[in-house]
Amino acid sequence: MTRKLIYRPDALADLNEVERYTRRTWDNDQARRYVAMLVADIKKLRSSALRHPLYDPINPGLRRKRSGMHHIYFIVSKNTVEVLNVIHAQRDPGMLLKAGKWEDEG
C-alpha cells in the first residue's frame, strides 16, 4: 500500500536547517546530496512505514527511522504518513516527546 505523504511545518524547517548547516560545514553539492537522501528515505516510508517499530509509549503511534545521521519521526495512519520532525541522531528528542508537541499539532 502506498500512503499519502504529509510534512508538518517543523519537518520542513528541519530539512531546511539540515541543508543550511551542511552547506556551511561542507559545500553545496554535499548539502544537495544529503538532503536528497533524506527526502528519498522519507518517500520510501509511503510503502514501508509499518516496518519501523513504534518509538515511544508516551506518544502512541510515533515511529522513527534512521537516515544518515538523522532520525525521521513520523506517524502512520491507514492512508497517510505524517512526517513530524527530522532530528540529528545525537540530539535528544525527549523534550519534544514530553511536551506532547507532536500529538497537539494534528
C-alpha positions as CSV (number, residue, x, y, z in Angstrom):
1,M,0.0,0.0,0.0
2,T,1.3,3.5,-0.9
3,R,0.2,6.2,1.6
4,K,0.0,9.9,1.0
5,L,3.0,11.8,2.5
6,I,2.4,14.8,4.7
7,Y,5.2,17.0,6.0
8,R,4.4,19.1,9.1
9,P,5.9,22.6,9.1
10,D,8.5,21.5,11.7
11,A,9.8,18.7,9.5
12,L,10.2,21.1,6.5
13,A,12.0,23.6,8.8
14,D,14.3,20.7,10.0
15,L,15.1,19.8,6.4
16,N,15.9,23.4,5.6
17,E,18.2,23.7,8.6
18,V,20.0,20.4,7.7
19,E,20.6,21.8,4.2
20,R,21.9,25.2,5.6
21,Y,24.1,23.5,8.2
22,T,25.6,21.0,5.6
23,R,26.2,23.8,3.1
24,R,28.0,25.9,5.7
25,T,30.0,23.0,7.1
26,W,30.9,21.2,3.8
27,D,29.6,22.6,0.5
28,N,26.5,23.0,-1.8
29,D,27.0,19.6,-3.5
30,Q,27.2,17.7,-0.2
31,A,24.1,19.6,1.1
32,R,22.1,18.7,-2.0
33,R,23.1,15.0,-1.9
34,Y,22.5,14.7,1.8
35,V,19.0,16.3,1.8
36,A,18.1,14.3,-1.4
37,M,19.0,11.1,0.5
38,L,16.8,12.2,3.5
39,V,13.9,13.0,1.2
40,A,14.3,9.7,-0.7
41,D,14.2,7.8,2.6
42,I,11.1,9.8,3.7
43,K,9.4,9.0,0.4
44,K,10.1,5.3,0.9
45,L,8.0,5.5,4.1
46,R,4.9,5.7,1.9
47,S,5.1,1.9,1.3
48,S,7.4,0.8,4.2
49,A,6.3,2.9,7.2
50,L,5.0,0.0,9.3
51,R,8.3,-1.8,9.1
52,H,9.7,0.7,11.5
53,P,8.9,0.0,15.2
54,L,6.9,2.2,17.5
55,Y,9.2,4.6,19.2
56,D,7.6,6.0,22.3
57,P,4.7,4.7,24.5
58,I,4.1,8.3,25.7
59,N,3.0,9.3,22.1
60,P,1.1,6.3,20.7
61,G,1.7,5.8,17.0
62,L,5.1,7.7,16.9
63,R,7.7,5.9,14.8
64,R,11.3,6.6,14.0
65,K,13.5,5.7,11.0
66,R,17.3,6.3,10.9
67,S,18.5,8.1,7.7
68,G,22.2,9.1,7.6
69,M,23.0,11.0,10.8
70,H,19.3,11.9,11.4
71,H,16.1,10.3,12.7
72,I,12.9,10.8,10.9
73,Y,9.9,10.9,13.3
74,F,6.5,10.1,11.8
75,I,3.0,8.8,12.4
76,V,1.2,6.3,10.2
77,S,-2.5,6.1,9.5
78,K,-4.4,3.9,7.1
79,N,-3.9,6.4,4.2
80,T,-1.1,8.7,5.3
81,V,2.5,9.0,6.6
82,E,2.9,12.3,8.5
83,V,6.5,13.4,8.9
84,L,6.8,15.3,12.2
85,N,10.5,16.1,12.6
86,V,13.9,15.3,11.2
87,I,16.3,15.4,14.1
88,H,20.1,14.8,14.3
89,A,20.8,11.4,15.9
90,Q,22.9,13.0,18.6
91,R,20.1,15.3,19.7
92,D,17.7,14.2,22.4
93,P,14.1,14.4,21.2
94,G,12.8,13.8,24.8
95,M,11.8,17.5,25.4
96,L,9.5,17.4,22.3
97,L,8.1,14.0,23.4
98,K,7.5,15.0,26.9
99,A,5.8,18.2,25.9
100,G,3.3,16.3,23.7
101,K,4.3,18.7,20.9
102,W,3.7,16.3,18.1
103,E,0.3,15.0,19.3
104,D,-1.1,18.5,19.8
105,E,-0.4,19.6,16.2
106,G,-2.6,17.1,14.5
